[in-house]
């Protein structure tokens, strides 16, 4: 089931998400499947639970579209529950990032190229793994969401001021998207 994606400006995107327990979510696989369906419907490569209005430490990634550049990403599809980044290493590199909650805005963001992360998958199996390159970048972007951060937080103050009107327009629903969204500052009846 496709869910609406929460737009920039909603407080859920700024709240540090809470850890979840298996007993609380016995049907987590259904939510993970719904999130993948939602993400694919919006043509994304990652989606965090806060982006669908759920303040929980869950995000999904599918880096397969980057498989031509990094063959190890072919079929790279994972769910991350209660993730904790343990280490970020290497020299930061820039990449033009976007976000399903902030449509029509893309900016160069600098991130470390290698991460070590602890997480549970949708079967509640624990993993501690190292990821690099584009996989690390996508994971870091989604991890920021469960920490209450957005990629726009990494921009310079000048760059933030230059896109402020666009961000406010997104919050009010003044953006053209072909997927369902919820806009926090939209006037009723729009």
Order of alpha helices (4+ residues) and beta strands (2+ residues): beta-alpha-beta-beta-beta-beta-beta-beta-beta-alpha-alpha-beta
